[in-house]
């Protein structure tokens, strides 16, 4: 019994550890040297790859009162190229109109734009919310009220964008622009 307990404890502590304070280590340390890291950085810089930011405008969407709609996009559908990773940021709400059935200027519709990542958990394959880019409540009095601050989200090839709009306040139309920052130098163009 003691051997099983000892083996179980050794397996528990065999993973990575985090230390707060001074650390004395004996034996081999598996870590790249400073020179090795500098060589990797130099290789990346000399490869000609550099980050570039491009602006993409979404089409105008129509929101119907008392209905909600979910739209999903892969990053390559928006950019027209296959990117391994990118940073996506909300740039601007370009044009919108909002109305409601009660004639109240303080009601309109909401939209949320964010990223989702593919997850596999306990044998289930599903999409989960990852990062919120923007959430806004667009009102009939043309004063947009941002529910959460606009942020920049990291995406990789196994994530997607999720746009949800609607709610039960009203309807209208809107479009918006995003900025995509990525290495566009060595990408395959989708046809």
C-alpha positions in Angstrom: 0.0 0.0 0.0 2.8 2.4 0.9 4.5 1.7 -2.5 1.2 2.6 -4.4 0.9 5.8 -2.3 4.6 6.7 -3.1 4.2 6.0 -6.8 0.9 8.1 -6.9 2.6 11.0 -5.2 5.6 10.9 -7.4 3.4 10.9 -10.5 1.5 13.9 -9.1 4.6 15.9 -8.6 6.4 14.8 -11.8 4.8 17.6 -13.9 5.8 21.2 -14.2 6.0 23.3 -11.0 5.8 27.0 -10.3 8.1 28.5 -7.7 7.6 31.8 -5.9 11.0 32.9 -4.5 14.6 31.7 -4.9 15.2 28.4 -6.7 18.3 26.2 -6.5 18.4 23.5 -9.2 20.9 20.7 -9.7 21.1 18.4 -12.7 20.3 19.2 -16.4 18.0 22.1 -17.2 16.1 21.6 -20.5 15.8 25.1 -21.8 17.1 26.9 -24.9 20.1 29.1 -24.4 20.0 32.8 -24.8 22.1 32.4 -28.0 19.6 29.8 -29.3 16.6 32.1 -28.7 18.4 35.0 -30.3 19.1 32.8 -33.4 15.4 31.9 -33.6 14.4 35.6 -33.4 17.0 36.5 -36.1 15.7 33.7 -38.4 12.1 34.9 -38.0 13.1 38.5 -38.7 15.2 37.6 -41.8 12.4 35.4 -43.2 10.6 38.6 -44.4 7.5 38.0 -42.3 6.0 41.0 -40.8 2.7 41.9 -39.3 0.3 43.9 -41.4 -3.1 45.3 -40.5 -5.9 45.3 -43.0 -9.4 46.7 -42.6 -12.5 44.7 -43.6 -16.1 46.0 -43.7 -19.0 43.7 -43.1 -22.1 43.9 -45.3 -25.3 45.7 -44.0 -27.3 43.4 -41.8 -31.1 43.7 -41.1 -32.4 43.0 -37.7 -36.1 42.0 -37.4 -37.9 43.0 -34.2 -38.3 40.1 -31.6 -36.0 37.8 -33.6 -32.4 36.8 -33.0 -29.9 35.6 -35.6 -26.5 33.9 -35.2 -23.9 34.1 -38.0 -20.6 32.3 -38.1 -17.5 33.2 -40.1 -14.1 31.7 -40.6 -11.3 34.2 -40.8 -10.3 33.0 -44.3 -13.9 33.8 -45.5 -13.4 37.5 -44.5 -9.8 38.0 -45.6 -9.8 35.7 -48.6 -6.5 34.1 -47.5 -5.6 31.2 -45.1 -4.0 32.6 -41.9 -2.5 30.5 -39.1 -3.2 33.3 -36.6 -4.4 36.8 -36.4 -5.5 39.6 -34.0 -9.0 40.9 -34.7 -10.2 44.3 -33.4 -13.4 46.2 -33.8 -12.8 49.5 -35.7 -16.1 51.3 -36.2 -19.8 51.1 -36.5 -20.2 52.6 -39.9 -23.9 53.1 -40.4 -27.0 52.0 -38.6 -30.7 52.7 -38.1 -32.8 51.4 -35.3 -36.5 51.4 -34.6 -39.0 49.7 -32.4 -42.8 49.1 -32.5 -43.6 51.3 -29.5 -42.1 54.5 -30.9 -39.7 54.8 -27.9 -36.3 56.3 -28.7 -34.6 54.4 -26.0 -35.1 51.0 -27.4 -33.4 49.4 -30.4 -31.5 46.2 -30.9 -28.3 44.6 -29.7 -25.4 42.9 -31.4 -22.5 40.9 -30.1 -19.3 40.0 -32.1 -16.7 37.7 -30.7 -14.5 34.6 -31.2 -15.2 31.0 -30.5 -12.8 28.1 -30.2 -13.3 24.4 -31.0 -13.2 22.3 -27.9 -13.2 18.5 -27.2 -14.2 17.6 -23.7 -15.2 14.1 -22.5 -15.5 12.9 -26.1 -17.8 15.9 -27.1 -16.7 18.2 -29.9 -18.2 21.7 -29.6 -17.7 25.4 -30.0 -17.2 27.6 -26.9 -17.1 31.4 -26.4 -13.5 32.5 -26.4 -13.2 36.3 -26.5 -15.7 39.2 -26.8 -14.7 41.8 -29.4 -17.7 44.1 -29.0 -21.2 44.1 -27.6 -23.5 47.1 -28.3 -27.0 48.2 -27.8 -28.1 50.3 -30.8 -30.9 52.7 -29.9 -33.5 54.5 -32.0 -32.2 57.9 -30.9 -28.9 57.2 -32.7 -26.8 57.1 -29.6 -25.0 53.8 -29.5 -24.5 52.5 -26.0 -21.5 50.1 -25.7 -22.3 47.3 -23.2 -18.8 46.1 -22.9 -15.6 47.7 -24.1 -14.3 46.9 -27.5 -11.3 44.6 -27.3 -8.7 42.9 -29.5 -9.0 39.1 -29.7 -6.4 36.5 -30.8 -7.6 33.9 -33.4 -5.9 30.8 -34.8 -6.9 28.4 -37.5 -9.2 26.4 -35.3 -11.3 29.3 -34.1 -14.2 31.2 -35.7 -16.1 34.5 -35.5 -19.6 34.6 -34.1 -22.0 37.5 -34.8 -25.3 37.6 -32.9 -27.9 40.3 -33.3 -31.5 40.9 -32.3 -33.2 40.8 -29.0 -36.7 41.8 -28.2 -36.5 45.6 -28.2 -36.7 46.5 -31.9 -35.0 46.2 -35.3 -32.9 48.1 -37.8 -29.9 47.8 -40.0 -26.2 48.1 -39.4 -22.7 47.4 -40.7 -19.3 47.6 -39.1 -15.5 47.3 -39.8 -12.8 45.2 -38.2 -9.0 45.3 -38.3 -7.2 42.0 -38.9 -3.5 42.0 -38.0 -1.5 39.1 -39.2 1.5 38.0 -41.3 0.0 38.2 -44.8 3.4 37.7 -46.5 3.4 33.9 -46.9 -0.3 33.0 -47.2 -2.3 30.9 -49.6 -5.0 32.7 -51.4 -8.5 31.1 -51.3 -10.3 30.7 -54.6 
